[in-house]
Amino acid sequence: MLSDIIKKSIAIIHNYNMFRIFNLKFGICLVFSVSYLVFSASVAHAALIIQAPKYIGLTNGLVGYWSFDGKDMAGNASYDRLKI
């Protein structure tokens, strides 16, 4: 009777310790995974377009000017103030 209680107690303690070890391993893996994702981010490559591409047809001068002032607005539409 007493030996069964001791065996069950040892089994419970063993299971609890295995759970704690699993949580510790999971926590360590999670910390390393997040650290790897954060600190190994690649460098962003950006570009600046100095001149508009020729194939879109915007090759000369100012194409449009919208002030978005009250006098140039009609509801959701804005009038182009460029006078060509």
C-alpha positions in Angstrom: 0.0 0.0 0.0 2.7 2.5 1.0 4.9 1.4 -1.8 2.1 2.1 -4.3 1.7 5.6 -3.0 5.4 6.2 -3.2 5.6 4.8 -6.7 2.7 7.0 -7.8 4.3 10.1 -6.1 7.5 9.4 -7.9 5.7 9.0 -11.2 3.9 12.3 -10.6 7.1 14.1 -9.7 8.9 12.5 -12.7 6.1 13.6 -15.1 6.1 17.1 -13.6 9.9 17.4 -14.0 9.6 16.1 -17.6 7.0 18.8 -18.3 9.3 21.5 -16.8 12.2 20.2 -19.0 10.0 20.3 -22.0 8.8 23.8 -21.3 12.4 24.9 -20.7 13.5 23.3 -24.1 10.6 24.9 -25.8 11.3 28.3 -24.3 15.0 28.1 -25.3 14.0 27.1 -28.8 11.5 29.9 -29.0 14.0 32.5 -27.8 16.6 31.4 -30.3 14.1 31.2 -33.1 12.8 34.7 -32.5 16.3 36.1 -32.1 17.3 34.5 -35.3 14.4 36.0 -37.2 14.9 39.5 -35.7 18.7 39.7 -36.0 19.2 38.0 -39.3 16.9 40.2 -41.3 18.3 41.0 -44.7 19.2 44.5 -45.8 16.5 46.3 -47.7 17.4 47.5 -51.1 15.7 50.6 -52.3 16.0 52.7 -55.4 15.2 56.3 -56.4 13.7 57.0 -59.8 15.3 60.1 -61.1 13.5 60.2 -64.4 10.1 58.7 -65.3 10.3 55.7 -67.7 9.8 56.6 -71.4 7.3 53.9 -72.0 4.6 55.5 -69.9 4.5 58.6 -72.1 5.3 61.2 -69.6 8.4 62.7 -71.2 8.1 66.5 -71.2 7.4 69.1 -68.6 5.0 69.1 -65.7 2.3 66.5 -66.2 -0.2 67.7 -63.6 -0.6 69.9 -60.5 -3.3 69.3 -57.9 -3.4 71.6 -55.0 -6.3 69.9 -53.1 -7.5 73.3 -51.9 -11.2 74.0 -51.4 -11.6 75.9 -54.6 -10.0 73.1 -56.7 -12.2 70.4 -55.2 -15.6 69.1 -56.3 -16.7 66.5 -53.8 -14.2 63.7 -54.1 -12.7 65.0 -57.4 -9.8 67.5 -57.7 -9.3 69.8 -60.7 -5.9 70.0 -62.4 -4.6 73.6 -62.0 -2.0 73.3 -64.8 -3.0 75.6 -67.6 -1.6 74.2 -70.9 
